[in-house]
Amino acid sequence: MFIAGQKEMQLMDQFTMDKLGLPGIVLMENAGTKVVEEIVVSFPFRDQRVMVLAGGGNNGGDGFVIGRRLVDLGFNVLLCLVIPPERIKGDAKVHFEVYRNRKLPLIFLHETSIEMVRSKLIQADVIVDALLGTGVKGGLREPFGTIIAMVNEHAGKKLIMSVDIPSGLNSDTGKVDGGAIKATKTITFVFPKRGFFLQDGPKYVGEWKAVDISVPPSIVGELGIAMPRLITEDLVQGMIPSRPKHGHKGTFGHVLVLGGSKFYVGAPIFSAKSALNSGAGLVTLAVPESIYPMAAAQNPESLFLPLAAEDGHFAADALIELQALVGQYSSVAVGPGISRFSGGEVWMKSFMSLLTTQPVVVDADALYLLRDVLDLVREYSGDVLFTPHPGEMARLLHKTVKEVEEDRIGIAKTFAKDYGVYLLLKGHRSIIATPNGEVFVNPLGHDALGKGGSGDVLTGMIASFLAQGASPVQALVTASYLNARAGEEKAKELSSYGVGPLDLIDGVREQLRGLGE
């Protein structure tokens, strides 16, 4: 499934009308009918009071169809038009005239008081938001701001159904400027919109569902439109590395996890445990020798490579010890718990030169230590995968976190192409970008993951899948989805307060049992 922006949807709608010959009024009828179907599923008994709030654009046109069809099904409907009727144009005007010609229940905001609208909203069981569509840019104009604020007084108490997108939410950026509907559910057309997953979007969109209105998804290929892909369970199921029944530990690869310091003993342990528990045949944990006794006591299932240490960090001599061994590893994860140390930048530069062609996952402070020598990354002959959170991404680009968050997809896509890396930009809705311009968006995320160690679990899983033969895209897509889903499911059992890294690893095992076998 793709994720669409405003321009992409306009192109697809126009193609459907101009080239396929399906008129806009038919698409509008289809859209409204699909929303009605969702309301009927939620309220099979027809004694519910429905308040439809309609603007004058195509979103309002959908609202006129919704109101008319709900009346025909026996619902108690009241439609409130929030703009003067003479401002309704195009296909929406056709459906408005049908609604008015049938003398269906209708009030005009400019002819009544705000307080009457408020009282009608209080009486309603269902509120349908058909005020503003995907073309919203900038702040809200009145009366939309006032109406949206009144609707939000009922958020979490009544079913608030948004049509295509919550009114006030920017469909491209996910930004809300001045307010937006806090939907219980959003019924969107053809594809989910980019704004659902960016910035403020997840706070407003609620549960969402993409429905067919006779705009064929195949148009994407015919028009050659490049759009991000949504990570779904079906997509992940096809990307999880297969495990031949006759396989042995050599079949499933050997992961090297390189990290740890006197300040962060646990991080590389979480990565190593995650790699083993997501299928790697062998995992070697390379840590500074000064923390080796603590690490080994907590992770007996891993192989260990204690390396020379200086002041609780890797010493320059550590790379001499590693040089003769590095070729035996199927994949490498560097960074968990490595911290920042004197000479660290030189150390990371030398480390990159040791690698052969195996894929390498770079995380945590290893990203910081590489920030000024990114040309080395571009020159590496193997695959490089970066897994920054927004703060780490900002440091890589010498930008602010705010600048990163305002253009997550654009920044991820540009960085991946410029430096030839596979990038996982973590966050509430993580973004994956590839060197050839592909973008994937993870629709899952949970506050249970908002604690130290969650990213280390993710890093170990990515390295594990790479060692088992997954491509960088497959490893990132699969690990990102499983990590987020495991967090969501474990939170149901332990609460979002109580999910730790080891619980997350356990949750990933449970997800793999369901999806990978």
Sequence and secondary structure as in RCSB ss.txt:
>XXXX:A:sequence
MFIAGQKEMQLMDQFTMDKLGLPGIVLMENAGTKVVEEIVVSFPFRDQRVMVLAGGGNNGGDGFVIGRRLVDLGF
NVLLCLVIPPERIKGDAKVHFEVYRNRKLPLIFLHETSIEMVRSKLIQADVIVDALLGTGVKGGLREPFGTIIAM
VNEHAGKKLIMSVDIPSGLNSDTGKVDGGAIKATKTITFVFPKRGFFLQDGPKYVGEWKAVDISVPPSIVGELGI
AMPRLITEDLVQGMIPSRPKHGHKGTFGHVLVLGGSKFYVGAPIFSAKSALNSGAGLVTLAVPESIYPMAAAQNP
ESLFLPLAAEDGHFAADALIELQALVGQYSSVAVGPGISRFSGGEVWMKSFMSLLTTQPVVVDADALYLLRDVLD
LVREYSGDVLFTPHPGEMARLLHKTVKEVEEDRIGIAKTFAKDYGVYLLLKGHRSIIATPNGEVFVNPLGHDALG
KGGSGDVLTGMIASFLAQGASPVQALVTASYLNARAGEEKAKELSSYGVGPLDLIDGVREQLRGLGE
>XXXX:A:secstr
 B B HHHHHHHHHHHHHTS   HHHHHHHHHHHHHHHHHHH  STT EEEEEE SSHHHHHHHHHHHHHHHTT 
EEEEEE S GGG  HHHHHHHHHHHHTT SEEEGGGS HHHHHHHHHH SEEEEES  TT  SS  TTHHHHHHH
HHTTTTTSEEEEESS TTB TTT  BSS     SEEEEESS BGGGSSTTHHHHS EEEEE  S  TTHHHHHT 
   EE  HHHHHTTS    TT  TTTT EEEEE   SS SHHHHHHHHHHHHTT SEEEEEEEGGGHHHHHHH T
TSEEEEE EETTEE TTHHHHHHTTGGG SEEEE TT    TTHHHHHHHHHHH  SS EEE THHHHHHTT HH
HHHH SS EEE   HHHHHHHHT  HHHHHHTHHHHHHHHHHHHT EEEE SSS EEE TTS EEE     GGG 
STTHHHHHHHHHHHHHHTT  HHHHHHHHHHHHHHHHHHHHHHH TTS  HHHHHHHHHHHHHHHT 
